[in-house]
Amino acid sequence: MKKLILLIMIAVIGLLAVSCSRKAEPVVLPARDTIDSIDVTIGDEAENYSDDDWISRFVSAVLDAEGTRRQSIQDMPNEEEYIKIDINCRGSVNTLFVYKEKEIYYIEQPYQGIYQTDASFYEMLIGK
C-alpha cells in the first residue's frame, strides 16, 4: 500500500513539473495575404503601415519570437508602457502588445501567450 501511495505521489509531482514547464504555443497570426494594414500605437500616437515589405518583415519578426512560460490571462499587459499593435484583416482586427521589461523585449498576445523578441523588432516598431 505504501508503495502504491508513493508511486501516485511521484506521478502527480511529475505531471505538475511537466505542466509548469510548458512554453506558450506559437503566436497565432492571420494569413499574410489577408492582412490589409497594421496600426502601431505608442502612447497617443498611431501610425498605419500598409507597405507589403514592412508587413512581411513584421510577420517574420513576430513568428520568430520565442515562447515563454509566462501566460497572458487578460486583454492588456500589466505593463505601464507598451506598444499596441492592431493587425487589420478583411473585417477583423487582431491585437498584440509589445513591451520591455528589465531590458528584455516581449510580445503579448492576449489569452494566447507571452513571447520573447529582440531589440531590433522593438526598434522597427518605434521607427528607429
C-alpha positions, -999 to +999 in steps of 0.1 A: +000+000+000+028+024+009+045+017-025+012+025-043+008+058-025+045+067-032+040+059-069+009+080-071+027+109-054+057+106-078+032+106-108+014+137-095+047+156-090+059+145-125+027+158-141+029+191-122+065+195-133+056+189-169+026+212-169+045+240-152+074+239-177+053+242-209+060+271-231+034+292-250+021+279-282+034+298-313+020+333-320-013+330-339-013+354-368-037+357-397-025+345-431-002+371-446-023+376-477-053+386-455-035+414-437-046+448-451-026+470-427-011+472-393-017+500-368+011+507-343+001+529-314+027+543-290+011+565-263-013+588-281+005+585-315-007+559-341+010+550-373-006+529-400+015+506-422+002+491-454+035+486-472+039+449-482+076+449-474+070+463-439+042+439-432+063+409-443+092+420-421+067+424-392+051+390-397+085+373-399+098+390-367+066+380-348+068+344-359+105+343-349+096+352-313+103+325-287+076+312-264+080+318-227+065+301-196+046+333-188+008+334-195-014+361-209-046+360-190-062+393-198-070+418-225-040+440-219-005+436-204+002+446-168+029+470-180+025+507-177+042+514-211+036+493-241+031+494-278-003+483-291-004+466-325-037+462-344-034+438-373-063+447-397-076+419-418-106+419-441-132+428-415-114+417-383-087+431-360-061+410-341-043+428-313-008+423-299+012+442-274+050+448-272+069+460-242+102+460-225+107+445-190+141+445-174+159+450-207+140+420-223+115+426-251+082+408-251+052+403-275+020+395-257-010+380-275-040+382-251-051+349-238-026+331-261+009+337-246+039+359-240+069+357-263+104+370-261+116+391-291+146+412-297+155+448-297+156+451-335+118+443-336+111+468-309+131+495-328+113+486-360+080+495-342+093+528-328+107+538-361+144+537-354 
